[in-house]
Each structure stands twice: as structure tokens, then as C-alpha cells.
């Protein structure tokens, strides 16, 4: 069953319950003109510097207040609505939002400085945040180019990490003419159903709410092309929102590794992290096979010295693949093993070092500190978080904690060939601001595909 089956059913019910004027009004009507004239959130933010001068409203006389009360008694819905100035409460609310945004940006900036990353400013007019195109150790990633969109209206989704992405609403929204989309119970019913189908697809509540709120803000007051069905416009806008979320900071693994090697920054160190049982060791073997297929030489470091059989498991994989595995006895120093693998790779001219690590529950601070020690010693080119797609929102919480404590450059979702709904990938991208890089789609060494946002969306919508 596709993601929108329930939504389309609800659309039919809403259509039977309401008439066309419940969702939109003619652009030439008084109500339509009022909707167009009302200031948008973006317009308010442009003038936020003026708020300090108008925090206190001038006192009114009792007579003036009585006159205002009389005005409300004689309100006529047919009268034209003049643009309304924001109240003090609304101004304060937007000020708090702006302060929170700045706080998140400052937190992200300090985190980048702490781990030695380079924050690259976005060129004027560019839609690609170049700071997202750097690894957590400051190295350049290769951005995956996306086809440009041609919408006249866009929404902005604020990610939990502080980044913002733009979403094109599609051809149903026009710049002139048409009907004006208005807020009301009918629109809220449609948006509520959209939010439900997102939640039922294992997309987190925070991500679902952020997406729906951004669509609501962008659509109310926008012009709907005459003859267009608002429900279909909503459906198309949601697809674009989900795709934009998955494409934010989306980088090419093969091209990035090739770029490191061509620049002489070798050996390329790739570190895999995650909680217990997500498939890190098997994923390491799959990545090794991919690199071998690309003509690269590989060596592996068995950094999981805690789990029984973990060293033997990686050694077995390496033997089948015909690559060397650096290991020690169980309980050995993971950081020392990783360092030995890097030294060996330098001495033998090996292109890539894969560092497998022990699973860490994200709430165990002492164990996470040990993992950070491995990271500090190896200074990896890429750090990949490996998550189980079947874990749903648990995988999202794990990713958030790993991102807060040690930072990673991208995620690998395993078991995507099972009944996973795919929402975990969208939620991880929203919560961390980092993209999904690989998807595990089987048990074989070749069953690791570079993640394609359109592929996941097809899984959701078909």
C-alpha cells in the first residue's frame, strides 16, 4: 500500500464535506486581496531589526479603547482587510525563534571548531551549503548534483542541527492570477492526514511536524493555478519536501574517496560507528568489496575487540575478499590496532583503511569516550554511522546521540531489503543534517548500493 492511499481517501471525504471556497478564494475578491497583502514570516524577519524600537506600545486612553471595542462589534466579513501589524506577543514569539536559530548556529560553529572542521560560507545565490560538503575532519566532499526545479514558490524547512533547506512547491502554485489558498478547517484536515501518513511511515514526529508546518506557512496566501487540485498540489509538495530533505548535503562516496587519493591524502581512513547489532562488520566487508571493484587496495582494522567472535568474523570476511586484516587478541586497544593498520597501509602503499569499531550504546558516555579516542588517533577521512532501518525511531535517537558526541559524515542504513518503511532515513537526515550514503539491500558483498533519494521515495509512494 502506498504512502498516499489513506490521504487520497481522506481527500475524497473532505471534498464531499466542503465546497471549493473552503480551501481557496478568488484572487480578485476582497478576502483574496487581504491574504496576499498580509505580511509573511519572511517579510517579518526582514524587518526584525526594527522591533527593538517598538517593544512598548503607546498607552491608549479609555475612550480610545472603547472605540476599539466598538470596531470589533461592527466587524463585517465583507470589508477589505488592511495589513495587520504584529502584536507584541507575536513579535516576541518570532524574536525567540530567531534567538533559538542563532543559538543552534553558534553551537554548530563551536562543534566544528572543536573537531577541526572548516566552515565554508555559502556563496551568494547558491542553494548548496558548502559547509555541509566538508567532512567532520575538514576534508572536501563531492556534492551530488541535483536537477534544478522551476517552481515559483518555495518552503523552508529548518533542520534540528540548524541548517535550512528550500523546497519547491511545484507547478500548481503560480506567481499571478489563480485562486488564493486560505487557512481553515478544510486545509488543516488535509495537512493533518499528511502528517499521519508520515508518522505511519516511521518518520519521526519532529520531522513530520517541521515538514507540515513549512508547507502550511508557504501555501497559505500562495496562488493556486486555476483548475488545480489543492490535494494534488499538497501531495506533490510533500514529495518535493521529502526529496529535498534526503538530498541535503548528499555526497558521492566513490568520487569523494577518489578525490582524496588523487590529492595524495592517503591512506584514506574510513571509520564505521554505531550501536550493537546494526551490521557494522558486514558493512565494512561490503564497502571493501565496492572499493576492490573500483580498483582500490584495501586493508581492514578489527577495532571491535569486545564482542565475542567479532575479530574472527572480520578476519573471515577479509580472507574471502583477499585483503589483509590487522587484529589482536580480544580486549586489545582498539586505537592501537587502528594506528597499526594505518602505518601498515602507508608502508605498503594501500589506498584505503577500513576501521571496524565495537558497538556502543549511545547513552554510555565512557564507552563513547573510548570511541572518540579511536577517532582522535586515526583522524578518519570519513566517519559513517551504521543504523538498522528496522529500528525506526530508535535508529534516529541513536544517530542523534552519535552526532552530538562524536559527529559523523553520513549514514549507512542496513536491512533495507526487508519490510522497513524508510522513514528512519528521512528522520536521520532531518535530525542530524547528514545524508544517507549507503543502503544495505541483501546479504551478499555486492548488496550495498549508493543511496538514491528517488529510490527510497519510490519505495514509499508505490
SULQUIMO-V668032 format. One record per residue. N is the residue number from 1. SS is DSSP state (2 for helix, 1 for strand, 0 for the rest). PHI is phi in radians with two decimals (* if undefined). PSI is psi in degrees with one decimal (999 if undefined). Layout:
# SULQUIMO-V668032
n: (N,N)
ss: (SS,SS)
phi: (PHI,PHI)
psi: (PSI,PSI)
This chain:
# SULQUIMO-V668032
n: (1,2,3,4,5,6,7,8,9,10,11,12,13,14,15,16,17,18,19,20,21,22,23,24,25,26,27,28,29,30,31,32,33,34,35,36,37,38,39,40,41,42,43,44,45,46,47,48,49,50,51,52,53,54,55,56,57,58,59,60,61,62,63,64,65,66,67,68,69,70,71,72,73,74,75,76,77,78,79,80,81,82,83,84,85,86,87,88,89,90,91,92,93,94,95,96,97,98,99,100,101,102,103,104,105,106,107,108,109,110,111,112,113,114,115,116,117,118,119,120,121,122,123,124,125,126,127,128,129,130,131,132,133,134,135,136,137,138,139,140,141,142,143,144,145,146,147,148,149,150,151,152,153,154,155,156,157,158,159,160,161,162,163,164,165,166,167,168,169,170,171,172,173,174,175,176,177,178,179,180,181,182,183,184,185,186,187,188,189,190,191,192,193,194,195,196,197,198,199,200,201,202,203,204,205,206,207,208,209,210,211,212,213,214,215,216,217,218,219,220,221,222,223,224,225,226,227,228,229,230,231,232,233,234,235,236,237,238,239,240,241,242,243,244,245,246,247,248,249,250,251,252,253,254,255,256,257,258,259,260,261,262,263,264,265,266,267,268,269,270,271,272,273,274,275,276,277,278,279,280,281,282,283,284,285,286,287,288,289,290,291,292,293,294,295,296,297,298,299,300,301,302,303,304,305,306,307,308,309,310,311,312,313,314,315,316,317,318,319,320,321,322,323,324,325,326,327,328,329,330,331,332,333,334,335,336,337,338,339,340,341,342,343,344,345,346,347,348,349,350,351,352,353,354,355,356,357,358,359,360,361,362,363,364,365,366,367,368,369,370,371,372,373,374,375,376,377,378,379,380,381,382,383,384,385,386,387,388,389,390,391,392,393,394,395,396,397,398,399,400,401,402,403,404,405,406,407,408,409,410,411,412,413,414,415,416,417,418,419,420,421,422,423,424,425,426,427,428,429,430,431,432,433,434,435,436,437,438,439,440,441,442,443,444,445,446,447,448,449,450,451,452,453,454,455,456,457,458,459,460,461,462)
ss: (0,0,0,0,2,2,2,2,2,2,2,2,2,2,2,2,2,0,0,2,2,2,0,1,1,1,0,0,0,2,2,2,2,2,2,2,2,0,0,0,2,2,2,2,2,2,0,2,2,2,2,2,2,2,0,0,0,0,0,0,0,2,2,2,2,2,2,2,2,2,2,2,2,0,0,0,0,0,0,0,0,0,0,0,0,0,0,2,2,2,2,2,2,2,2,2,2,2,2,2,2,2,2,2,2,2,2,2,2,2,2,2,2,2,0,0,0,0,0,0,0,0,0,0,0,0,0,0,0,2,2,2,2,1,0,0,0,0,0,1,0,0,1,0,0,0,0,0,0,0,0,0,0,1,1,1,1,1,0,0,0,0,0,1,1,1,1,1,0,0,0,0,1,1,0,0,0,0,1,1,1,0,0,0,2,2,2,2,2,2,2,2,2,2,2,2,2,2,2,2,0,0,0,0,2,2,2,2,2,2,2,2,2,2,2,2,2,2,2,0,0,0,1,1,0,0,0,0,0,2,2,2,2,2,2,2,2,2,2,2,2,2,2,2,2,2,2,0,0,0,1,0,2,2,2,2,2,2,2,2,2,2,0,0,0,0,0,1,1,1,1,1,1,0,0,0,0,0,0,2,2,2,2,2,2,2,2,2,2,2,2,2,2,0,0,0,0,1,1,1,1,1,1,0,0,0,0,0,0,2,2,2,2,2,2,2,2,2,2,2,2,0,0,1,1,1,0,0,0,0,0,0,0,2,2,2,2,2,2,2,2,2,2,2,2,2,2,2,0,0,0,1,1,1,1,1,1,0,0,0,0,0,0,0,2,2,2,2,2,2,2,2,2,2,2,2,2,2,0,0,0,1,1,1,1,1,1,1,2,2,2,0,2,2,2,2,2,2,2,2,2,2,2,2,2,0,0,0,0,1,1,1,1,1,0,0,0,0,0,0,0,0,2,2,2,2,2,2,2,2,2,2,0,0,0,1,1,1,1,1,0,0,0,0,0,0,0,1,1,1,0,0,2,2,2,2,2,2,2,2,2,0)
phi: (*,-1.31,-1.06,-1.76,-1.01,-1.16,-1.06,-1.13,-1.13,-1.18,-1.04,-1.07,-1.15,-1.11,-1.09,-1.28,-1.47,-2.25,-1.76,-1.08,-1.23,-1.31,-1.86,-2.67,-2.27,-1.15,-1.11,-1.54,-1.30,-1.10,-1.15,-1.12,-1.08,-1.13,-1.13,-1.18,-1.34,-1.12,-1.19,-1.52,-1.05,-1.14,-1.16,-1.13,-1.13,-1.12,-1.88,-1.13,-1.16,-1.44,-1.17,-1.05,-1.47,-2.25,-1.08,-1.74,-1.45,-1.12,-1.12,-1.93,-1.34,-0.95,-1.16,-1.12,-1.12,-1.12,-1.09,-1.11,-1.10,-1.11,-1.07,-1.20,-1.14,-1.79,-1.07,-2.15,-1.07,-1.48,-1.31,-1.11,-1.75,-1.37,-0.96,-1.73,-1.23,-1.19,-1.31,-1.08,-1.12,-1.17,-1.09,-1.10,-1.08,-1.18,-1.11,-1.12,-1.07,-1.15,-1.11,-1.13,-1.08,-1.13,-1.11,-1.12,-1.11,-1.16,-1.10,-1.15,-1.13,-1.14,-1.14,-1.13,-1.14,-1.10,-1.67,1.37,-1.39,-1.89,-1.64,-1.80,-1.18,-1.39,-1.04,-1.05,1.54,-1.47,-1.70,-1.77,-1.38,-1.19,-1.18,-1.36,-1.68,-2.02,-1.27,-1.21,-1.86,1.57,-1.52,-1.39,-1.78,-1.73,-1.26,-1.50,-1.21,-2.00,-1.16,-1.19,-1.75,-2.13,-1.33,-1.59,-2.38,-2.38,-1.96,-2.11,-1.86,-1.58,-1.36,-1.12,-1.37,1.85,-1.28,-2.27,-2.15,-1.71,-2.16,-1.36,-1.53,1.74,-1.29,-1.25,-1.81,-2.05,-1.58,-2.40,1.20,1.23,-1.98,-1.58,-1.30,-2.11,-1.36,2.72,-1.09,-1.09,-1.14,-1.10,-1.09,-1.15,-1.16,-1.11,-1.16,-1.06,-1.12,-1.12,-1.21,-1.17,-1.10,-1.25,-1.69,1.21,-1.47,-1.07,-1.08,-1.12,-1.18,-1.06,-1.12,-1.11,-1.15,-1.13,-1.09,-1.17,-1.16,-1.05,-1.07,-1.32,-1.45,-1.12,1.66,-1.38,-1.68,-1.63,-0.99,-1.03,1.54,-1.37,-1.62,-1.04,-1.10,-1.25,-1.13,-1.08,-1.08,-1.15,-1.14,-1.15,-1.02,-1.15,-1.12,-1.15,-1.17,-1.09,-1.12,-1.28,-1.56,-1.15,1.22,-1.24,-2.16,-1.65,-1.11,-1.04,-1.15,-1.17,-1.09,-1.05,-1.13,-1.07,-1.16,-1.11,-1.42,1.43,-1.55,-2.21,-1.29,-1.34,-1.79,-2.05,-1.92,-1.89,-2.27,2.71,-1.43,-1.14,1.39,-1.56,1.77,-1.13,-1.13,-1.12,-1.13,-1.04,-1.13,-1.16,-1.15,-1.05,-1.09,-1.10,-1.16,-1.09,-1.08,-1.52,1.47,-1.71,-1.63,-2.37,-2.36,-2.04,-2.06,-1.45,-1.42,-1.54,-1.75,-1.86,-1.33,-1.08,1.48,-1.14,-1.13,-1.10,-1.11,-1.19,-1.07,-1.13,-1.06,-1.13,-1.09,-1.15,-1.45,1.35,-2.12,-1.48,-2.15,-1.61,-2.57,-2.53,-1.25,-1.03,1.58,-1.23,-1.42,-1.07,-1.11,-1.16,-1.11,-1.09,-1.12,-1.07,-1.12,-1.17,-1.10,-1.13,-1.11,-1.12,-1.20,-1.78,1.23,-1.40,-1.31,-2.31,-2.00,-1.76,-1.87,-1.47,-2.17,-1.26,-1.11,-2.24,-1.21,-1.13,-1.71,-1.72,-1.07,-1.12,-1.22,-1.14,-1.14,-1.11,-1.16,-1.13,-1.13,-1.04,-1.10,-1.14,-1.23,-1.52,0.81,-1.13,-1.18,-2.35,-2.05,-1.97,-1.53,-1.83,-2.16,-1.56,-1.12,-1.30,-1.31,1.04,-1.21,-1.11,-1.11,-1.17,-1.10,-1.08,-1.09,-1.07,-1.17,-1.11,-1.16,-1.20,-1.49,-2.29,1.24,-2.43,-1.67,-2.98,-2.09,-2.03,-1.80,-1.62,1.08,-1.31,-1.50,-1.62,-1.54,-1.04,-1.43,1.65,-1.15,-1.06,-1.09,-1.11,-1.21,-1.11,-1.07,-1.20,-1.28,-1.92,1.30,-1.94,-1.47,-1.42,-1.76,-2.26,-2.24,-1.45,-2.18,2.95,-1.63,-1.32,-1.12,-1.59,-1.55,-2.35,-1.87,-1.08,-1.10,-2.14,-0.93,-1.13,-1.09,-1.16,-1.10,-1.11,-1.10,-1.29,-1.58,-1.31)
psi: (131.6,164.7,-31.9,5.1,-48.6,-39.7,-45.0,-35.1,-42.2,-34.1,-42.7,-40.0,-42.3,-39.7,-36.1,-30.1,-23.9,164.3,176.7,-31.5,-11.5,-21.3,-29.0,162.4,159.2,138.4,-25.4,-7.7,164.0,-40.2,-39.2,-43.2,-39.3,-39.6,-39.8,-37.0,-22.7,138.9,139.0,170.5,-39.7,-37.2,-37.0,-42.4,-31.4,-27.4,16.5,-23.3,-20.6,-9.6,-31.5,-25.8,-9.7,25.7,-40.6,125.5,144.9,140.2,146.2,147.4,156.8,-37.1,-40.3,-39.0,-39.2,-38.2,-39.4,-40.2,-39.6,-36.0,-37.5,-35.8,-29.5,19.1,135.5,122.6,-23.4,-9.8,146.4,141.9,119.1,154.4,131.9,130.2,147.2,141.3,167.7,-38.6,-41.8,-39.2,-43.9,-38.8,-46.2,-33.4,-40.8,-40.0,-42.4,-40.8,-39.8,-40.5,-45.4,-35.9,-42.9,-40.8,-41.4,-39.0,-43.2,-38.3,-43.0,-38.1,-40.4,-40.8,-39.2,-38.7,8.2,16.9,164.1,124.7,112.6,125.3,149.2,125.1,149.2,129.1,-9.1,142.5,-0.3,119.7,104.6,-21.3,-25.3,-12.1,19.8,145.7,170.9,-10.4,14.8,5.5,154.7,133.1,159.9,115.3,139.4,115.9,137.5,150.7,135.5,147.1,159.2,30.1,153.4,-8.0,141.0,156.5,157.9,124.7,125.1,117.7,161.3,-29.5,-3.2,-16.4,161.3,137.3,146.6,141.2,123.0,135.8,-11.2,177.6,-12.4,-17.5,125.7,168.8,-24.2,155.3,-154.8,-164.7,148.9,125.9,130.6,156.7,161.3,179.6,-39.5,-46.0,-41.8,-35.5,-42.9,-43.6,-36.1,-40.8,-38.6,-42.9,-37.0,-42.2,-29.1,-45.6,-37.8,-13.8,18.9,19.9,132.1,157.0,-39.4,-43.9,-42.7,-46.5,-41.6,-41.4,-48.1,-41.9,-39.3,-38.7,-41.6,-47.8,-40.6,-33.0,-39.9,120.3,-9.3,162.4,123.0,126.1,136.3,132.7,-9.8,146.1,119.3,-35.6,-38.7,-33.9,-41.8,-43.4,-46.1,-39.1,-38.6,-42.1,-43.5,-36.8,-45.0,-39.2,-41.7,-36.7,-42.9,-26.6,-6.3,117.8,18.4,120.9,159.8,117.9,-54.1,-46.6,-37.1,-45.3,-44.0,-38.1,-41.0,-45.5,-45.1,-28.3,-2.1,10.2,75.1,156.6,150.3,122.2,122.5,119.8,131.5,129.4,164.6,176.3,177.2,139.5,13.8,-11.0,31.6,-45.3,-44.7,-38.6,-38.4,-42.6,-39.1,-40.4,-38.9,-43.4,-40.2,-43.1,-39.5,-40.4,-28.4,5.3,17.3,150.5,142.6,146.9,146.9,148.8,121.8,80.0,-7.1,89.5,11.1,-41.2,133.0,127.0,-4.7,-41.9,-45.6,-35.8,-47.3,-39.6,-38.6,-43.5,-45.4,-37.4,-41.5,-35.8,-14.3,32.1,162.4,145.5,124.1,122.9,175.9,-172.4,159.8,137.4,3.3,174.5,112.5,-41.1,-39.6,-38.9,-44.7,-40.9,-41.6,-40.2,-40.1,-42.7,-40.4,-40.9,-39.7,-41.5,-33.3,1.9,34.8,140.8,-45.9,138.9,123.0,122.2,108.1,139.1,161.2,145.9,138.5,126.2,130.8,-14.5,5.6,96.0,-42.0,-38.0,-37.9,-34.0,-35.9,-38.4,-38.3,-28.8,-43.9,-43.3,-41.6,-39.8,-40.1,-24.7,61.7,146.6,-41.0,135.5,120.2,127.3,127.8,118.9,151.3,117.0,-23.9,-16.0,-13.0,-127.0,-20.9,-40.1,-34.2,-45.6,-39.4,-45.6,-42.2,-43.6,-42.4,-38.5,-38.5,-38.8,-43.6,-14.5,139.7,164.4,-23.1,169.2,150.9,125.0,119.8,164.6,33.0,-8.0,-0.9,-154.3,18.0,137.6,-15.2,-9.2,-25.7,-40.5,-44.3,-41.4,-39.1,-43.0,-40.2,-44.1,-32.0,-18.9,8.4,145.7,164.4,128.1,-44.8,155.0,125.3,123.4,23.8,-177.8,-17.0,161.0,-25.8,1.6,51.0,111.2,141.9,129.9,135.2,113.9,-40.4,-33.3,-45.4,-41.0,-37.0,-37.1,-37.4,-42.0,-20.2,999)
